[in-house]
Amino acid sequence: MKITITGGCGFIGTNLTLLLAEEAGFADSITIIDSMISGTNNKEFLKDRATIVTCELSDKNVEDYLDENTIVIHLAALGNVVESVSNPILNFNANALSTLKLLEAMRKKNCKKIIFSSTGGALMGNTAPPVDEGSLPSPISPYGASKLACEGYINAYSESYGFTSLILRFGNVYGRHSLHKKGVINAWCKRLSREEDIIIYGDGSSTRDYINVKDLCSGIVSSLQKLIDCDQGKCDTYHLSTGLETSLSELANMLISICGANSRLIYEPNRIGEVERNFASFMKAHREIGYSPSVHLRDGLRDTYEWIASI
């Protein structure tokens, strides 16, 4: 079995590649396809663990790394909600259109197994939590809409062309090898390491389901075996989350207590496209692929802060 990871030099891709490389005999080879727009810091770190190809998903040579024995793990995306509101066309092209082009390249090479990284937050919008696989998606940002479009195309390729697909809806992922990420945990860890105040958009009551990248990658690896065992033409969906709801104010105060900073919380107006509340049930993933998160939020935040502060 060969594995091709799109966006493999990014935050999640780097952690996943490291985990797969440690699993001796799990894959005959690992290939990373990455545009290197944001993951350049990790390229040197991964070069001995995978073949790294620098290109866009629309490039013709993507087909050279696909065949009937390849499983694609599709992580590449523009994932910033606020930036998607500012430039929805760019976000659509990078996410939905690139995914469609990847699916077409796979179809041409008879490569019909794919794991797709979706979102359990932006996809659901302000649907009352806890959400699960039966909840109706209702995105309120172009980013969420682009992920929903991707899910639709993947389901269509399963029905029309016999693809075997798993859609994994991620919680808010944090952890090591994330220096280029723009999420709140990274931004706040950087500010706290410089003894700067923390900026919160809104009144601090907005909630998210924060999942450590170690737990997430374990879930992806578990889903690989599920994909191998799935019937051809089947498409299934799982939430990889913690099932826990943490507000921005709670998160900020936890980080401040971890690092011992004297930073203040500065509240600014909320931003368009951000959901108010989100957390997801992972019970289906627990039953069917054995997924069970184990990293406590405080422990994961401490590890992430120490890693960022050391860079």
C-alpha positions in Angstrom: 0.0 0.0 0.0 1.2 3.5 -0.9 0.0 6.7 0.7 -0.1 10.1 -0.9 -0.8 13.0 1.5 -1.8 16.4 0.0 -0.7 19.3 2.1 1.6 16.9 3.9 4.1 19.6 4.9 1.5 21.5 6.8 0.6 21.3 10.5 -1.6 18.1 10.4 0.3 16.6 7.5 3.7 16.8 9.3 2.3 15.2 12.4 0.6 12.5 10.4 3.7 11.7 8.3 5.7 11.3 11.5 3.2 8.9 13.0 2.9 6.9 9.8 6.7 6.7 9.4 6.9 5.3 13.0 4.4 2.6 12.2 6.9 0.1 10.6 5.4 -1.7 7.6 2.2 0.3 7.6 2.8 1.8 4.2 5.3 0.8 1.4 5.9 4.4 0.7 4.7 7.9 1.7 4.5 10.7 -0.9 3.7 14.3 0.1 2.2 16.7 -2.5 2.4 20.3 -1.2 2.4 23.7 -2.8 4.7 24.9 0.0 2.7 28.1 0.5 2.8 27.6 4.2 4.6 24.4 5.2 8.2 25.3 4.2 9.4 25.1 7.8 8.6 21.4 7.9 10.0 20.3 4.6 13.6 19.7 5.8 12.2 17.9 8.9 10.3 15.4 6.7 12.6 14.8 3.8 14.0 11.5 5.2 10.5 10.2 6.0 8.6 10.8 2.7 9.1 11.7 -0.9 8.2 15.4 -1.2 6.7 16.8 -4.4 6.3 20.6 -4.7 3.3 21.3 -7.0 -0.3 22.4 -7.1 -3.1 19.9 -7.2 -4.1 21.1 -10.6 -0.6 20.3 -12.0 -0.5 17.4 -14.5 2.4 15.6 -12.7 0.1 14.9 -9.7 -1.1 11.8 -11.7 2.5 10.4 -11.5 1.9 9.7 -7.7 -1.4 8.0 -8.1 -2.3 4.4 -9.0 -4.7 1.7 -8.0 -2.6 0.8 -5.0 -2.5 4.3 -3.6 -4.6 5.7 -0.8 -4.9 9.5 -0.9 -5.2 11.5 2.4 -6.4 14.9 1.3 -5.4 17.6 3.8 -4.5 20.5 1.5 -6.8 23.5 2.0 -7.0 27.1 2.8 -8.5 26.9 6.3 -8.9 30.4 7.6 -12.5 31.5 8.0 -11.8 35.3 8.2 -9.7 35.2 5.0 -12.4 33.2 3.2 -14.8 36.0 3.9 -12.4 38.5 2.5 -11.7 36.4 -0.6 -14.3 33.7 -1.2 -13.2 33.1 -4.8 -9.6 32.3 -3.8 -11.0 30.0 -1.0 -13.3 28.2 -3.4 -10.5 27.6 -6.0 -8.0 26.4 -3.4 -10.5 24.1 -1.6 -13.5 23.0 -3.8 -12.0 23.3 -7.3 -8.6 21.8 -6.3 -10.5 18.9 -4.7 -12.4 18.3 -7.9 -9.2 18.4 -9.9 -7.6 15.9 -7.5 -10.6 13.5 -7.8 -10.4 13.7 -11.6 -6.7 12.9 -11.5 -7.4 9.9 -9.3 -10.2 8.7 -11.6 -7.9 8.8 -14.6 -5.3 6.6 -12.7 -7.9 4.2 -11.3 -6.9 5.5 -7.8 -10.2 5.2 -5.9 -9.5 5.3 -2.1 -9.5 8.7 -0.4 -9.7 10.2 3.1 -10.8 13.8 3.1 -10.2 16.3 5.9 -13.4 18.3 6.5 -14.5 20.4 9.4 -17.0 19.9 12.2 -17.3 23.6 13.0 -17.4 25.9 10.0 -19.4 23.2 8.1 -22.2 23.2 10.7 -22.4 27.0 11.2 -24.7 27.8 14.1 -26.4 24.4 14.2 -27.1 23.7 17.9 -24.3 21.5 19.4 -23.4 18.8 20.1 -23.4 18.0 16.4 -22.9 14.5 15.0 -22.9 12.8 11.6 -26.7 13.2 11.3 -26.7 17.0 11.9 -27.6 19.1 8.9 -24.7 21.2 7.6 -25.4 24.9 7.5 -22.2 26.9 6.8 -22.1 30.6 7.5 -18.7 31.3 5.9 -17.2 30.7 2.4 -14.7 28.3 4.0 -17.5 26.2 5.5 -19.3 26.3 2.2 -16.2 25.1 0.3 -15.8 22.1 2.6 -19.5 21.2 2.1 -18.9 21.4 -1.7 -15.9 19.1 -1.3 -18.0 16.6 0.7 -20.6 16.6 -2.0 -18.1 15.9 -4.8 -16.5 13.1 -2.8 -19.9 11.5 -2.2 -20.7 11.9 -5.9 -17.5 10.2 -7.0 -18.2 7.3 -4.7 -21.7 6.9 -6.2 -20.7 7.6 -9.9 -17.3 6.1 -10.2 -17.0 3.6 -7.4 -14.6 5.5 -5.1 -14.2 4.3 -1.5 -14.2 7.4 0.7 -14.1 8.5 4.3 -14.9 12.1 5.3 -13.3 13.1 8.6 -14.8 16.2 10.2 -12.1 17.7 12.5 -12.5 19.7 15.6 -10.3 22.7 16.2 -6.8 21.1 16.0 -3.8 22.4 17.9 -0.3 21.1 18.8 3.3 20.9 17.6 4.6 21.7 14.2 2.0 24.4 13.8 4.2 27.5 13.7 2.5 28.8 10.4 -1.1 28.4 11.7 -3.2 31.4 12.4 -5.6 29.9 14.9 -6.2 31.4 18.4 -4.0 28.9 20.3 -1.0 29.6 18.1 -1.6 33.3 18.1 -2.0 33.5 21.9 0.9 31.2 22.6 3.1 33.5 20.6 1.8 36.6 22.3 2.1 35.1 25.8 5.7 34.1 25.1 6.4 37.8 24.6 4.3 38.8 27.6 1.8 40.5 25.4 -2.0 40.8 26.0 -4.4 38.3 24.5 -7.0 39.6 21.9 -10.4 38.0 22.0 -12.9 38.7 19.2 -16.4 38.9 20.7 -17.3 38.6 24.4 -15.3 35.4 25.0 -18.4 33.2 25.2 -17.9 31.5 21.8 -17.0 27.9 22.2 -15.0 25.3 20.2 -14.0 21.6 20.4 -10.2 21.7 20.8 -8.5 18.4 19.8 -4.8 17.8 20.1 -3.1 16.8 16.8 -1.8 13.6 18.4 -5.3 12.4 19.0 -6.4 13.5 15.6 -3.6 11.7 13.7 -4.3 8.5 15.7 -7.9 8.8 14.5 -6.7 9.2 10.9 -4.5 6.1 11.1 -7.4 4.2 12.6 -9.6 5.3 9.7 -7.1 4.0 7.2 -7.8 0.5 8.2 -11.5 1.2 8.0 -11.0 2.5 4.4 -9.1 -0.6 3.4 -11.9 -2.8 4.7 -14.8 -0.7 3.2 -16.8 -2.0 0.2 -16.1 -0.3 -3.1 -18.3 2.7 -3.8 -19.0 3.4 -0.1 -18.7 6.9 1.4 -18.8 7.3 5.2 -18.4 10.3 7.6 -16.9 10.5 11.1 -16.3 13.4 13.5 -12.9 13.4 15.1 -13.4 15.6 18.2 -13.3 15.5 22.0 -17.0 16.1 22.7 -16.0 18.9 25.0 -17.0 22.6 24.8 -14.5 25.3 25.8 -15.1 29.0 25.6 -12.5 31.5 24.4 -12.3 33.1 27.8 -11.8 29.7 29.5 -9.1 28.8 26.9 -7.3 32.2 27.4 -7.3 32.0 31.2 -6.0 28.4 31.0 -3.1 29.4 28.8 -2.3 32.4 31.0 -2.2 30.1 34.1 0.0 27.6 32.2 2.7 30.1 31.2 2.4 32.3 34.3 2.2 35.5 32.2 0.7 38.8 33.5 -1.2 39.3 30.2 -4.7 40.9 30.1 -7.7 39.8 28.0 -8.6 42.5 25.4 -12.0 42.1 23.8 -12.7 43.4 20.3 -15.8 43.1 18.0 -16.6 39.7 16.7 -15.6 38.8 13.1 -18.0 37.8 10.3 -18.2 34.1 9.6 -17.2 32.8 13.0 -19.7 30.4 14.6 -20.9 31.0 18.2 -20.9 27.5 19.6 -19.5 24.2 18.4 -18.6 20.8 19.8 -19.2 17.4 18.3 -19.9 13.9 19.4 -17.3 11.3 18.4 -19.4 8.2 19.4 -19.7 6.9 15.8 -15.9 7.1 15.3 -15.4 5.4 18.7 -17.8 2.5 17.8 -16.7 1.9 14.3 -12.9 2.8 14.1 -12.0 2.6 17.8 -11.2 6.4 18.0 -10.9 7.7 21.5 -9.1 11.0 22.4 -6.7 10.9 25.3 -4.9 14.2 25.5 -6.3 16.5 28.2 -6.7 20.0 27.0 -4.5 21.6 29.7 -1.7 19.0 29.1 -1.9 19.6 25.3 -1.9 23.4 25.7 1.2 23.2 28.0 3.0 21.0 25.5 2.1 23.4 22.6 3.1 26.5 24.5 6.4 25.0 25.5 7.1 24.0 21.9 6.2 27.4 20.4 8.1 29.3 23.1 11.2 27.2 22.3 11.3 28.1 18.6 
